[in-house]
Amino acid sequence: MDYVTTLQKYYNKSSVIWLILECQRLLNFNVGSKEQPEINVVVIRSDIKHTIDTAEIFRAYKVLKAEGVLIRVKPHHYMVNPSFLLPYEAADYHKAADMWFQLTGEQLVK
């Protein structure tokens, strides 16, 4: 699973593409802010109007969870697999990989 392959695989599923791009936008926009207190965790707020509805976001999440791209940390908080979208700071990769392992049991770093 990598970024380009996932985009190609789901190019015809607009909700999946939207969720990937929204996560990327939020990761880039919120680096170091209180909106993103944890590495590679984005907050998809329900009180903000999105271009797709909540049901579509949920369906897209299910697809990306099955692909190993996203995992829900708590309501509206999603962690992006650090091997899919690298953390903003390279030094944060191992911290994010450890958190991913705690949440999923999938070890990213050998």
C-alpha positions as CSV (number, residue, x, y, z in Angstrom):
1,M,0.0,0.0,0.0
2,D,1.4,3.3,-1.1
3,Y,0.0,6.7,-1.9
4,V,0.1,6.6,-5.7
5,T,-1.1,3.0,-5.9
6,T,-4.0,3.7,-3.6
7,L,-5.0,6.8,-5.6
8,Q,-4.9,4.8,-8.8
9,K,-6.9,2.0,-7.3
10,Y,-9.7,4.2,-6.1
11,Y,-9.6,7.0,-8.7
12,N,-13.3,6.3,-9.5
13,K,-14.4,6.5,-5.8
14,S,-14.6,10.2,-5.1
15,S,-15.3,9.8,-1.4
16,V,-12.1,7.8,-0.9
17,I,-10.0,10.2,-2.9
18,W,-11.6,13.1,-0.9
19,L,-10.8,11.5,2.4
20,I,-7.2,10.9,1.4
21,L,-6.7,14.4,0.2
22,E,-8.5,15.9,3.2
23,C,-6.2,14.0,5.5
24,Q,-3.2,15.2,3.6
25,R,-4.5,18.8,3.7
26,L,-5.2,18.7,7.4
27,L,-1.8,17.1,8.1
28,N,0.0,19.9,6.2
29,F,-2.2,22.7,7.5
30,N,-2.4,21.8,11.2
31,V,1.2,20.8,11.9
32,G,2.0,21.7,15.5
33,S,-1.4,23.2,16.3
34,K,-3.9,22.2,19.0
35,E,-6.1,20.8,16.2
36,Q,-3.4,18.1,15.6
37,P,-2.1,17.2,19.1
38,E,-0.7,13.8,18.0
39,I,1.6,12.9,15.1
40,N,-0.2,11.9,11.9
41,V,-3.6,12.3,13.5
42,V,-6.2,14.4,11.8
43,V,-9.5,15.7,13.1
44,I,-12.4,15.5,10.6
45,R,-14.8,17.8,12.5
46,S,-18.6,17.1,12.2
47,D,-19.5,20.8,12.9
48,I,-17.9,21.9,9.6
49,K,-19.7,21.5,6.3
50,H,-17.8,19.2,3.9
51,T,-18.2,18.6,0.2
52,I,-19.3,15.1,1.0
53,D,-21.8,13.9,3.6
54,T,-21.0,12.0,6.8
55,A,-22.2,8.6,5.4
56,E,-19.8,8.9,2.5
57,I,-16.9,9.8,4.8
58,F,-17.8,6.7,6.9
59,R,-17.8,4.4,3.8
60,A,-14.5,5.9,2.6
61,Y,-13.0,5.3,6.1
62,K,-14.1,1.6,5.9
63,V,-12.3,1.2,2.6
64,L,-9.1,3.0,3.8
65,K,-9.1,1.1,7.1
66,A,-9.2,-2.2,5.1
67,E,-6.3,-0.9,3.0
68,G,-4.3,-0.2,6.2
69,V,-4.2,3.6,5.5
70,L,-6.4,5.0,8.4
71,I,-7.5,4.0,11.8
72,R,-9.9,5.8,14.1
73,V,-8.3,6.9,17.3
74,K,-11.4,8.4,18.8
75,P,-14.6,10.0,17.4
76,H,-13.6,12.3,14.5
77,H,-9.9,11.6,15.0
78,Y,-8.1,9.5,12.4
79,M,-4.5,8.4,12.4
80,V,-2.9,8.1,8.9
81,N,-0.5,5.3,8.5
82,P,2.9,7.0,8.7
83,S,4.2,4.8,5.9
84,F,1.4,6.1,3.7
85,L,1.8,9.8,4.4
86,L,5.0,10.6,6.2
87,P,5.0,12.8,9.2
88,Y,5.9,16.4,8.6
89,E,9.1,16.0,10.6
90,A,11.2,13.0,9.6
91,A,12.3,12.5,13.2
92,D,8.6,11.9,14.1
93,Y,8.3,8.7,11.9
94,H,9.3,6.3,14.7
95,K,7.0,7.9,17.2
96,A,4.1,7.6,14.7
97,A,5.1,4.1,13.8
98,D,5.0,3.2,17.5
99,M,1.6,4.7,17.9
100,W,0.4,2.8,14.8
101,F,1.7,-0.4,16.3
102,Q,-0.2,0.2,19.6
103,L,-3.4,0.9,17.7
104,T,-3.2,-1.9,15.1
105,G,-0.6,-4.4,16.1
106,E,1.1,-3.8,12.7
107,Q,4.8,-3.2,13.1
108,L,6.1,-0.7,10.5
109,V,9.7,-0.5,11.7
110,K,11.8,-3.6,12.1
